[in-house]
Amino acid sequence: MKIRRKITSGEGLALLFSGVFLLLILFNVLSGLFFGYIVGDVTADKRYNLSPSSIDFLNKNDNRLTIRLYVSKDLKQADRNYGDYAEYVNRLLNQYVDNSRNLIKLELVEITPYSSTEIAAEKFGLNPLDIVDTTHSVYLGANIIREDGAAISIPVFDIKRKSIVEDDISRVISVLNSRHKPVVGVISPYFNIASFGNMLLLDDDWPFISSLKIAGFNIIPISPEAFYIPENIDALLVFYPISLKPASLYALDQYLLRGGNVMVMLDSFSEMRFNNDKKYNSYDSGMLQFLNNLGITYYEDIVVGDLDNNQMVSSMGRTVPYPLHMKIYSEQMAQHPIMKNLHELRLNYASIFNFKPIYKDLKVTPLYKTGINSTLFPSEWIYIQTYDAMMSRMQSENFRFSLALLVEGKFKAFYKRPLIDDGPLLLKMPIFINQAEKDGKLLLLSDSDMVGSQLWKGGSPDGSVSYYSSDNFLLIRNALDYLTSSDYVNVGQKFISRNRINLDNIMRTWANSQYSEQLNRLKQQLTEVRRQINQLYRDAKNTNNELKNSVGRQKKIYDLQNKERTLERTVKEIDYKIQNLYHKIKIWLAVGIMTVSALLSVLLLWICYLLYRFLYQIKMKGKINE
């Protein structure tokens, strides 16, 4: 006997609500798959799980620690974004507590203005947040204390470092747990000059140097005229050397032969120096012969431009791709511990290295390179040229240039005899050697401005979601970790927007590809027209007034300018068509997702209804049999 039963109004209403609920769930799931990020990585606000590096460190940690999180009581009223960020930091710190095997405890300290808690926060080195619209200081920082009383503070949880906050926390905890701070000597004529060319007192810290101190390094300044590097120096940082004297080269040579570790940051066009001197100066590091002795060529009068990996900059009221300001992505980086957890570097006016393997005991690793569409410019030439003139000379060399080299092994001696034969200084110096005793390391980076400007701080000039868009400082820190063999925790960024792959990006790429050939052809024509216009203006400087003002010349310039405007308009039209095509695809896809979601909802409800009927019939048959 077949049992039929009508659906009651209550059951029908329940099915309706269930259908709407299923529809919303499916729509969100499908939208997440198609428009969201395919990789298992969502926004930073929703990621509170620690990275494997942090968890592994906590599993090995045997020290009892107390983390005191200082938060102003009215932080959310002062700045809503920082108020939400404080909650994020609090929940992230709780993850450290949960994974610490009961060795870490978290204390939340609320700060009220002009109170004893504010005095305590200042005593522990916490700094006020950079919030303008407040009548008093507001704080968000932490003090991490070991059971024996040793402590390190995180002065400010900067919201711009949101994607790297776990790295900051894990690093500070591991520094606190370490019983030995690696010693890094620094040789630089600009040791006492701030990022933007403002003079500092000698006893003040340069922001770059103070960041290295927070990262766990003991920084020791060394005079550029020193004849030897002290034995307790674990690594030597030579920052933007200028005309190094024989004494410095002698010290470097002897240090490397004894198994020392050296990092040199060279620069063929230093914006840092230009901002200070207000004029272009030719560059001489004093290291060319020293490097040539190792088979390495560095070009001090050359900068490299990269069409594939340029940064967007403002020029003459327009935003243009500037090839001399480069972005180096992970696919251009070598698989090496120094490049671990790095996603994007930003370089301004970098030069190149070339290595010829003339010495078999040295191993050379290029750490990162340009893209294949790169070319070279004279440093002095680019200083006086306009963007359009520079682009007119931009021709691909079809070759990838090395921007950083790591040299390891037994180094070839540069000096064959002692620089000083007698005198009191000789008694203080180590015994002269002219053959390598141990394997040494020499790291060469071709741009000092990567830490000499705001770019290393990670500020996002384009206001993108990925606030910490540059890994420049992490590169230097990784390098010093490698050179000093430190075991500090290095987590790096938790996410970066460029590496996320989703259908939205695929649609944009496809829409661009439909017009890419036409767009590239127009841009080439536009570049050529601008080159011709610039050439006419350059020629005018070398001609008399009568020829300069001739009708033929003026008409030629006028025709070229008209052609330039026409090409610019056509390029804008194509950009508009690309956007329209992208939006049409997006609309049709959204309609498709809604349709699929609705059909799947109906199908699931129908399956649920059939299952419900089947179970109901079994139940009724059982009652009849009774």
C-alpha positions as CSV (number, residue, x, y, z in Angstrom):
1,M,0.0,0.0,0.0
2,K,1.4,3.4,-1.1
3,I,1.1,6.0,1.6
4,R,0.5,9.6,0.5
5,R,0.7,12.7,2.7
6,K,0.3,16.4,1.9
7,I,2.9,18.8,3.1
8,T,1.6,21.0,5.8
9,S,1.9,24.8,5.7
10,G,4.5,24.7,8.5
11,E,6.6,22.2,6.6
12,G,6.3,24.2,3.4
13,L,7.5,27.3,5.2
14,A,10.4,25.4,6.7
15,L,11.3,24.1,3.2
16,L,11.2,27.6,1.9
17,F,13.5,29.0,4.5
18,S,15.8,25.9,4.0
19,G,15.9,26.6,0.3
20,V,16.8,30.3,0.8
21,F,19.4,29.3,3.4
22,L,20.9,26.7,1.0
23,L,20.8,29.2,-1.9
24,L,22.8,31.8,0.2
25,I,25.3,29.1,1.3
26,L,25.9,27.9,-2.3
27,F,26.1,31.4,-3.7
28,N,28.7,32.3,-1.1
29,V,30.7,29.1,-1.7
30,L,30.6,29.5,-5.5
31,S,31.4,33.2,-5.2
32,G,34.4,32.3,-3.0
33,L,35.6,29.7,-5.4
34,F,35.3,31.9,-8.5
35,F,35.9,35.4,-7.2
36,G,37.7,34.7,-3.9
37,Y,41.1,33.2,-3.5
38,I,41.6,29.6,-4.6
39,V,44.6,29.0,-2.3
40,G,43.8,28.3,1.3
41,D,44.5,31.9,2.3
42,V,41.9,34.5,3.2
43,T,42.2,38.0,4.6
44,A,44.6,38.7,7.4
45,D,41.7,39.6,9.8
46,K,40.5,36.0,9.7
47,R,43.8,34.3,10.1
48,Y,44.7,33.5,13.7
49,N,46.5,30.2,13.2
50,L,50.2,30.4,13.7
51,S,52.7,29.5,11.0
52,P,54.6,26.1,11.3
53,S,57.8,28.0,12.1
54,S,56.2,29.7,15.2
55,I,54.6,26.4,16.4
56,D,57.9,24.5,16.0
57,F,59.7,27.2,18.0
58,L,57.0,27.1,20.7
59,N,57.3,23.3,20.9
60,K,61.1,23.7,21.6
61,N,60.7,26.6,24.0
62,D,61.4,25.8,27.7
63,N,61.3,29.3,29.1
64,R,58.4,30.8,31.0
65,L,57.3,34.0,29.4
66,T,54.8,36.7,30.2
67,I,53.4,38.8,27.4
68,R,51.8,42.1,28.6
69,L,49.7,43.7,25.9
70,Y,49.2,47.4,26.5
71,V,46.1,48.9,24.9
72,S,44.6,52.3,25.5
73,K,41.2,52.1,26.9
74,D,39.7,54.5,24.4
75,L,41.7,53.2,21.4
76,K,38.6,52.3,19.4
77,Q,37.1,55.8,20.0
78,A,40.4,57.4,18.9
79,D,40.8,55.2,15.8
80,R,38.3,52.5,14.8
81,N,40.8,50.7,12.6
82,Y,43.4,50.5,15.4
83,G,40.7,49.4,17.8
84,D,39.9,46.4,15.5
85,Y,43.6,45.8,15.0
86,A,44.1,45.6,18.8
87,E,41.5,42.8,18.9
88,Y,43.2,41.0,16.1
89,V,46.6,41.2,17.9
90,N,45.0,40.0,21.2
91,R,43.5,36.9,19.5
92,L,46.8,36.2,17.7
93,L,48.7,36.4,21.0
94,N,46.3,33.9,22.5
95,Q,47.4,31.5,19.8
96,Y,50.9,31.7,21.3
97,V,49.5,30.9,24.7
98,D,47.5,28.0,23.4
99,N,50.5,26.5,21.7
100,S,53.0,27.2,24.5
101,R,52.5,24.1,26.7
102,N,51.4,26.4,29.5
103,L,54.8,28.2,29.5
104,I,53.4,31.6,28.1
105,K,50.7,33.7,29.7
106,L,49.1,36.8,28.4
107,E,48.1,39.8,30.4
108,L,46.0,42.6,29.0
109,V,46.8,46.0,30.5
110,E,44.4,48.9,29.7
111,I,46.0,52.3,29.7
112,T,44.1,55.4,30.8
113,P,45.5,58.8,30.0
114,Y,48.1,60.2,32.5
115,S,47.9,57.2,34.7
116,S,50.5,54.9,36.4
117,T,49.9,52.3,33.6
118,E,50.9,55.0,31.0
119,I,54.0,55.8,33.0
120,A,54.8,52.0,33.1
121,A,54.3,51.7,29.4
122,E,56.6,54.6,28.6
123,K,59.2,53.1,31.0
124,F,59.1,49.8,29.1
125,G,59.8,51.7,25.8
126,L,56.4,51.7,24.3
127,N,55.7,54.6,21.9
128,P,52.4,56.4,21.2
129,L,50.5,55.5,18.0
130,D,50.8,58.0,15.2
131,I,47.2,59.2,15.5
132,V,46.7,63.0,15.0
133,D,43.1,63.6,16.1
134,T,43.6,62.9,19.8
135,T,44.0,65.1,22.9
136,H,46.3,62.6,24.5
137,S,48.6,59.7,23.6
138,V,47.2,56.3,22.7
139,Y,49.1,53.0,22.8
140,L,49.1,49.6,21.3
141,G,52.3,47.7,22.2
142,A,53.7,44.8,24.2
143,N,56.3,43.9,26.7
144,I,57.6,40.3,26.8
145,I,59.2,39.2,30.0
146,R,61.3,36.2,30.8
147,E,61.1,34.5,34.2
148,D,64.5,35.8,35.2
149,G,63.4,39.4,34.5
150,A,64.9,39.9,31.1
151,A,62.5,41.7,28.8
152,I,62.0,43.1,25.2
153,S,59.3,45.4,24.1
154,I,57.4,45.8,20.9
155,P,57.1,49.6,21.0
156,V,54.2,49.8,18.6
157,F,52.0,47.3,16.7
158,D,51.9,49.3,13.4
159,I,48.8,48.5,11.4
160,K,50.9,48.8,8.2
161,R,52.8,45.7,9.4
162,K,49.6,43.7,9.8
163,S,50.6,40.9,7.5
164,I,53.9,40.5,9.2
165,V,52.8,40.9,12.8
166,E,53.3,37.2,13.6
167,D,56.9,37.5,12.3
168,D,57.5,40.5,14.6
169,I,56.1,38.6,17.6
170,S,57.9,35.3,17.0
171,R,61.2,37.1,16.2
172,V,61.1,39.1,19.5
173,I,60.3,36.0,21.6
174,S,63.1,34.1,20.0
175,V,65.5,37.0,20.5
176,L,64.5,37.1,24.2
177,N,65.2,33.3,24.5
178,S,68.6,33.5,22.9
179,R,71.6,33.8,25.2
180,H,73.8,35.2,22.4
181,K,73.2,38.2,20.2
182,P,75.1,38.0,16.9
183,V,77.5,40.9,16.6
184,V,77.4,42.9,13.3
185,G,80.0,45.5,12.5
186,V,78.9,48.4,10.3
187,I,81.1,50.4,8.0
188,S,79.4,53.3,6.3
189,P,79.9,57.0,5.6
190,Y,76.2,57.4,6.1
191,F,75.9,55.7,9.4
192,N,74.7,58.9,10.9
193,I,72.3,60.1,8.2
194,A,68.6,59.4,8.3
195,S,66.4,58.0,5.6
196,F,65.6,61.3,3.9
197,G,68.9,63.1,4.2
198,N,68.5,64.8,7.6
199,M,71.6,64.8,9.8
200,L,71.4,63.0,13.1
201,L,73.7,63.1,16.1
202,L,76.3,60.4,16.2
203,D,74.7,58.8,19.2
204,D,71.3,58.6,17.6
205,D,70.1,55.5,15.8
206,W,69.3,55.4,12.1
207,P,65.9,53.7,11.7
208,F,67.4,50.9,9.6
209,I,70.1,50.2,12.3
210,S,67.6,50.4,15.2
211,S,65.4,47.9,13.4
212,L,68.4,45.5,13.2
213,K,68.9,45.9,16.9
214,I,65.2,45.0,17.6
215,A,65.7,42.0,15.3
216,G,68.3,40.7,17.7
217,F,71.7,41.9,16.4
218,N,74.3,43.7,18.4
219,I,75.4,46.6,16.1
220,I,79.0,47.8,16.4
221,P,80.1,50.8,14.2
222,I,83.6,50.4,12.7
223,S,85.6,53.2,11.2
224,P,86.2,53.1,7.4
225,E,89.9,53.7,8.2
226,A,90.2,50.6,10.4
227,F,93.1,48.3,9.5
228,Y,91.5,45.1,10.9
229,I,88.1,43.7,11.8
230,P,87.8,42.6,15.5
231,E,87.6,38.9,16.0
232,N,84.2,39.1,17.9
233,I,82.4,40.4,14.7
234,D,80.1,37.6,13.4
235,A,79.3,39.5,10.2
236,L,80.4,42.8,8.6
237,L,77.9,45.1,6.9
238,V,79.5,47.6,4.5
239,F,76.8,50.0,3.6
240,Y,77.3,52.3,0.5
241,P,81.1,52.4,0.5
242,I,82.6,55.6,-1.0
243,S,86.3,55.4,-2.1
244,L,87.3,52.8,0.4
245,K,90.9,53.4,1.4
246,P,93.6,50.7,1.3
247,A,93.2,50.2,5.1
248,S,89.6,49.2,4.7
249,L,90.3,46.9,1.8
250,Y,93.1,45.3,3.7
251,A,90.8,44.7,6.7
252,L,88.1,43.2,4.4
253,D,90.7,41.0,2.7
254,Q,92.1,39.6,6.0
255,Y,88.7,39.2,7.5
256,L,87.4,37.1,4.5
257,L,90.6,35.0,4.5
258,R,90.0,34.1,8.1
259,G,86.5,32.9,7.3
260,G,84.7,36.1,7.9
261,N,81.2,37.0,6.6
262,V,80.7,40.3,4.7
263,M,77.6,41.9,3.2
264,V,78.3,44.9,0.9
265,M,75.4,47.2,-0.3
266,L,76.6,49.1,-3.4
267,D,74.9,51.8,-5.4
268,S,75.5,53.2,-8.8
269,F,72.9,56.0,-8.3
270,S,72.1,56.7,-4.6
271,E,68.9,58.6,-4.1
272,M,69.8,58.8,-0.4
273,R,73.0,60.6,-1.3
274,F,71.3,62.7,-3.9
275,N,68.6,63.8,-1.4
276,N,71.4,64.9,1.0
277,D,73.7,66.6,-1.6
278,K,70.9,68.0,-3.8
279,K,73.0,67.1,-6.9
280,Y,74.3,64.1,-8.8
281,N,77.7,62.8,-7.9
282,S,79.7,60.2,-9.8
283,Y,80.2,57.1,-7.7
284,D,83.4,55.4,-6.7
285,S,83.2,52.6,-4.1
286,G,86.9,51.8,-4.2
287,M,86.1,48.1,-4.5
288,L,86.3,47.5,-8.2
289,Q,89.8,46.0,-8.2
290,F,89.0,44.1,-5.0
291,L,86.0,42.4,-6.7
292,N,87.8,41.9,-10.0
293,N,90.4,39.9,-8.1
294,L,87.6,37.5,-7.3
295,G,86.2,37.4,-10.9
296,I,83.3,39.8,-10.2
297,T,82.6,42.8,-12.3
298,Y,80.4,45.6,-10.9
299,Y,79.3,48.5,-13.0
300,E,79.4,51.8,-11.0
301,D,78.3,53.9,-14.0
302,I,75.3,51.8,-15.1
303,V,71.7,51.3,-13.9
304,V,69.4,48.7,-15.2
305,G,65.8,49.1,-16.3
306,D,63.2,46.4,-16.4
307,L,60.0,46.6,-18.6
308,D,58.5,43.5,-17.1
309,N,58.9,44.4,-13.4
310,N,58.5,48.1,-13.2
311,Q,56.9,50.2,-10.5
312,M,54.1,52.7,-11.3
313,V,55.2,56.3,-10.5
314,S,53.8,59.8,-11.1
315,S,55.5,61.8,-13.9
316,M,54.3,65.1,-15.3
317,G,50.8,64.6,-14.0
318,R,50.3,61.0,-15.2
319,T,51.0,57.6,-13.8
320,V,53.6,55.7,-15.8
321,P,55.5,52.4,-15.5
322,Y,59.0,53.4,-14.5
323,P,61.5,50.7,-15.4
324,L,64.3,52.1,-13.2
325,H,62.2,51.5,-10.1
326,M,61.8,47.7,-10.1
327,K,59.7,45.1,-8.3
328,I,61.4,41.8,-7.9
329,Y,59.0,38.9,-7.4
330,S,59.5,35.4,-6.0
331,E,59.8,33.8,-9.4
332,Q,62.9,35.9,-10.0
333,M,64.5,34.8,-6.7
334,A,66.8,31.8,-6.2
335,Q,65.9,28.9,-3.8
336,H,68.1,29.9,-1.0
337,P,67.8,30.4,2.8
338,I,68.4,34.2,2.3
339,M,65.4,34.4,0.1
340,K,63.1,32.4,2.4
341,N,59.6,33.9,2.9
342,L,60.3,36.8,0.6
343,H,57.6,37.7,-2.0
344,E,58.5,41.1,-3.3
345,L,61.5,43.4,-3.3
346,R,61.6,47.0,-4.4
347,L,64.7,48.5,-5.9
348,N,65.5,52.0,-7.1
349,Y,68.2,52.5,-9.7
350,A,70.0,49.2,-9.2
351,S,73.2,48.2,-11.1
352,I,74.3,44.7,-12.1
353,F,77.0,42.1,-11.4
354,N,78.8,39.8,-13.7
355,F,80.8,36.8,-12.5
356,K,83.5,34.9,-14.4
357,P,84.6,31.7,-12.6
358,I,88.3,32.2,-12.6
359,Y,88.8,30.9,-9.1
360,K,87.6,27.3,-8.5
361,D,87.4,27.5,-4.7
362,L,84.6,30.0,-4.8
363,K,80.9,29.1,-5.2
364,V,78.7,32.0,-6.6
365,T,74.9,32.1,-6.3
366,P,72.9,34.8,-8.1
367,L,70.1,35.5,-5.5
368,Y,67.7,37.5,-7.8
369,K,67.7,38.8,-11.3
370,T,65.8,41.2,-13.6
371,G,63.2,40.1,-16.1
372,I,64.2,39.3,-19.6
373,N,63.0,42.6,-21.0
374,S,65.8,44.7,-19.4
375,T,68.3,47.2,-20.7
376,L,71.1,49.3,-19.3
377,F,71.5,53.1,-19.0
378,P,74.4,55.3,-18.0
379,S,73.9,56.6,-14.5
380,E,74.8,60.2,-15.4
381,W,72.5,60.2,-18.5
382,I,69.3,59.1,-16.7
383,Y,69.8,61.9,-14.1
384,I,69.0,64.6,-16.7
385,Q,66.5,62.8,-19.0
386,T,62.7,62.9,-19.1
387,Y,60.6,59.8,-18.8
388,D,59.7,59.8,-22.5
389,A,63.3,60.3,-23.6
390,M,64.4,57.4,-21.4
391,M,61.6,55.1,-22.7
392,S,62.6,55.9,-26.3
393,R,66.0,54.3,-25.6
394,M,64.4,51.4,-23.8
395,Q,65.3,48.3,-25.8
396,S,65.2,44.8,-24.5
397,E,68.5,43.0,-24.2
398,N,66.8,39.7,-24.0
399,F,68.9,38.8,-21.0
400,R,68.4,38.6,-17.3
401,F,70.9,40.6,-15.2
402,S,72.1,39.5,-11.7
403,L,71.3,42.1,-9.0
404,A,72.7,40.2,-6.0
405,L,75.5,37.7,-5.7
406,L,76.5,35.4,-2.8
407,V,80.1,34.3,-3.0
408,E,81.2,31.4,-0.6
409,G,84.4,29.5,-0.2
410,K,88.1,30.1,0.2
411,F,88.8,33.6,-1.0
412,K,91.8,34.6,-3.1
413,A,94.1,37.1,-1.3
414,F,94.0,40.7,-2.5
415,Y,97.1,41.8,-0.6
416,K,100.3,39.8,-0.9
417,R,102.1,41.4,2.0
418,P,101.2,43.3,5.2
419,L,100.0,46.8,4.7
420,I,101.9,47.9,7.8
421,D,105.4,46.5,8.4
422,D,106.2,48.0,11.8
423,G,104.9,50.4,14.4
424,P,102.7,50.2,17.5
425,L,99.6,49.4,15.4
426,L,101.2,46.2,14.1
427,L,101.2,44.7,17.7
428,K,97.4,45.1,17.9
429,M,96.6,43.6,14.5
430,P,96.1,39.9,13.8
431,I,99.0,38.1,12.1
432,F,99.0,38.7,8.4
433,I,97.9,35.8,6.1
434,N,97.9,35.5,2.3
435,Q,96.0,32.3,2.0
436,A,92.5,31.5,3.1
437,E,92.3,29.6,6.4
438,K,88.5,29.0,6.4
439,D,85.6,29.3,4.1
440,G,84.2,32.9,4.1
441,K,81.0,34.5,2.7
442,L,80.6,37.7,0.7
443,L,77.1,38.9,-0.2
444,L,76.8,41.7,-2.8
445,L,73.6,43.7,-3.2
446,S,73.4,46.3,-6.0
447,D,71.1,48.9,-4.3
448,S,71.6,50.6,-1.0
449,D,68.4,52.7,-1.3
450,M,66.4,49.6,-0.6
451,V,67.0,50.4,3.0
452,G,67.8,54.0,2.6
453,S,64.3,55.1,1.8
454,Q,60.8,54.5,3.0
455,L,60.4,51.5,0.8
456,W,62.1,49.1,3.2
457,K,59.5,50.0,5.9
458,G,56.8,48.4,3.8
459,G,54.6,51.4,3.4
460,S,52.2,50.9,0.4
461,P,52.5,53.9,-1.8
462,D,49.5,52.8,-3.9
463,G,47.2,52.2,-1.0
464,S,46.8,48.5,-1.8
465,V,45.5,45.9,0.6
466,S,48.9,44.4,1.1
467,Y,50.3,47.0,3.4
468,Y,53.6,45.3,3.8
469,S,54.2,45.3,0.1
470,S,58.0,45.3,0.3
471,D,60.3,42.6,1.8
472,N,63.5,44.7,1.6
473,F,64.2,44.7,5.3
474,L,63.4,41.0,5.6
475,L,66.0,40.4,2.9
476,I,68.7,42.2,5.0
477,R,67.6,40.4,8.1
478,N,67.6,37.0,6.4
479,A,71.1,37.7,5.0
480,L,72.5,38.6,8.4
481,D,70.8,35.5,9.9
482,Y,72.5,33.4,7.2
483,L,75.9,35.1,7.6
484,T,75.9,34.9,11.4
485,S,74.3,31.4,11.6
486,S,71.6,32.8,14.0
487,D,68.6,30.6,14.9
488,Y,66.1,33.3,15.3
489,V,62.5,32.5,14.1
490,N,61.7,33.9,10.7
491,V,58.1,33.6,9.6
492,G,57.8,36.4,7.0
493,Q,54.5,37.5,5.5
494,K,51.3,35.6,6.1
495,F,49.9,36.5,2.8
496,I,50.6,38.7,-0.3
497,S,48.0,39.7,-2.7
498,R,50.0,39.1,-5.9
499,N,50.4,35.4,-5.3
500,R,46.6,34.8,-4.9
501,I,45.0,33.3,-8.0
502,N,41.3,33.7,-8.5
503,L,38.8,33.8,-11.4
504,D,38.6,37.5,-11.1
505,N,42.2,37.9,-12.1
506,I,41.8,35.3,-14.8
507,M,39.0,37.3,-16.3
508,R,41.0,40.5,-16.2
509,T,44.0,38.7,-17.8
510,W,41.7,37.2,-20.6
511,A,40.1,40.6,-21.3
512,N,43.5,42.2,-21.6
513,S,44.8,39.4,-23.9
514,Q,42.0,40.2,-26.4
515,Y,43.5,43.6,-27.1
516,S,47.1,43.0,-26.0
517,E,48.6,42.7,-29.5
518,Q,46.9,45.9,-30.7
519,L,47.7,47.7,-27.5
520,N,51.4,46.8,-27.6
521,R,51.6,47.9,-31.2
522,L,50.0,51.3,-30.4
523,K,52.3,51.8,-27.4
524,Q,55.4,51.1,-29.6
525,Q,54.1,53.6,-32.1
526,L,53.5,56.1,-29.3
527,T,57.1,55.6,-28.0
528,E,58.5,56.1,-31.4
529,V,56.5,59.3,-32.0
530,R,57.7,60.7,-28.6
531,R,61.3,59.7,-29.5
532,Q,61.0,61.7,-32.8
533,I,59.6,64.7,-31.0
534,N,62.4,64.6,-28.4
535,Q,64.9,64.2,-31.1
536,L,63.6,67.3,-32.9
537,Y,63.8,69.3,-29.7
538,R,67.4,68.1,-29.0
539,D,68.4,69.0,-32.6
540,A,66.9,72.4,-32.1
541,K,69.5,73.2,-29.5
542,N,72.3,72.8,-32.0
543,T,70.7,74.8,-34.9
544,N,70.3,78.6,-35.5
545,N,67.1,80.4,-34.8
546,E,66.1,80.7,-38.4
547,L,66.3,76.9,-39.0
548,K,64.7,76.3,-35.6
549,N,61.7,78.4,-36.4
550,S,61.3,77.2,-40.0
551,V,57.8,76.3,-41.3
552,G,58.9,72.8,-42.2
553,R,60.3,72.0,-38.7
554,Q,57.3,73.5,-37.0
555,K,54.9,71.6,-39.2
556,K,56.7,68.4,-38.6
557,I,56.5,68.9,-34.8
558,Y,52.8,69.9,-35.1
559,D,52.0,66.7,-37.1
560,L,53.9,64.5,-34.7
561,Q,52.1,66.1,-31.7
562,N,48.7,65.5,-33.4
563,K,49.7,61.8,-34.0
564,E,50.8,61.5,-30.4
565,R,47.4,62.8,-29.2
566,T,45.6,60.5,-31.6
567,L,47.5,57.5,-30.4
568,E,47.0,58.4,-26.7
569,R,43.2,58.7,-27.3
570,T,43.2,55.3,-29.1
571,V,45.1,53.7,-26.2
572,K,42.5,55.1,-23.8
573,E,39.7,53.8,-26.0
574,I,41.2,50.3,-25.9
575,D,41.6,50.5,-22.1
576,Y,37.9,51.4,-21.9
577,K,37.0,48.4,-24.2
578,I,39.0,46.1,-22.0
579,Q,37.2,47.3,-18.8
580,N,33.8,46.9,-20.6
581,L,34.6,43.4,-21.7
582,Y,35.8,42.5,-18.2
583,H,32.5,43.9,-16.6
584,K,30.4,42.0,-19.2
585,I,32.1,38.7,-18.4
586,K,31.7,39.4,-14.7
587,I,28.0,40.1,-15.0
588,W,27.3,37.0,-17.1
589,L,29.4,34.9,-14.6
590,A,27.5,36.3,-11.7
591,V,24.2,35.4,-13.4
592,G,25.5,32.0,-14.0
593,I,26.5,31.5,-10.4
594,M,23.1,32.6,-9.2
595,T,21.4,30.2,-11.7
596,V,23.6,27.3,-10.7
597,S,23.1,28.1,-7.0
598,A,19.3,28.2,-7.4
599,L,19.3,24.9,-9.4
600,L,21.5,23.2,-6.9
601,S,19.3,24.5,-4.0
602,V,16.2,23.1,-5.7
603,L,17.9,19.8,-6.3
604,L,19.1,19.5,-2.7
605,L,15.6,20.4,-1.4
606,W,14.1,17.8,-3.7
607,I,16.5,15.1,-2.5
608,C,15.7,16.1,1.1
609,Y,12.0,15.9,0.4
610,L,12.3,12.5,-1.2
611,L,14.3,11.3,1.7
612,Y,11.7,12.7,4.1
613,R,8.9,10.9,2.2
614,F,10.8,7.7,2.2
615,L,11.4,7.8,5.9
616,Y,7.8,8.8,6.5
617,Q,6.5,5.8,4.5
618,I,8.8,3.4,6.5
619,K,7.4,4.9,9.7
620,M,3.8,4.6,8.6
621,K,4.2,1.0,7.4
622,G,5.6,0.2,10.8
623,K,2.5,1.6,12.5
624,I,0.2,-0.3,10.2
625,N,1.9,-3.6,10.9
626,E,1.5,-3.0,14.6
